[in-house]
Amino acid sequence: MMNEHSFSALDRHAVLTGASDSFPWFAGAMLAWEASEVVRLRMEKFAHVDEDIGQEACLMVSEKIFAALEAGARFFAGAGPAAIINLYRERVAANAKRLSA
């Protein structure tokens, strides 16, 4: 049939119950926006060749590894996408605060 739509089980559940169990799009978009600001702050720091550039680079890499391991552990413990995105948003906010000081 021409006008027949194909909806997933999650779409049907959201419509029928008024709930949205799908991916938290707004939080994900905000994470992308906030992370881009941290990238800008770091690039600015690297461009000014501060004395602690090496320390910042090592911190950047170790933070990413630690955050990925923690997110993976939370995922396997049953955390949903919203909880994992919020974890990353907390880390990004802490970096933005530290780099802005």
Residue pairs with C-beta under 8 A, 6 or more apart in sequence:
7 15
10 21
10 22
11 22
13 19
13 21
14 20
14 21
14 22
23 81
24 81
24 82
24 85
27 82
27 85
27 86
27 89
28 81
28 85
30 89
31 85
31 88
31 89
31 92
34 89
34 92
34 93
34 96
35 88
35 92
37 96
38 92
38 95
38 96
38 99
41 95
41 96
41 99
41 100
42 56
42 60
42 99
45 53
45 56
45 99
46 53
46 56
46 57
50 56
63 91
63 95
67 87
67 88
67 91
70 87
71 84
71 87
71 88
74 83
74 84
74 87
75 84
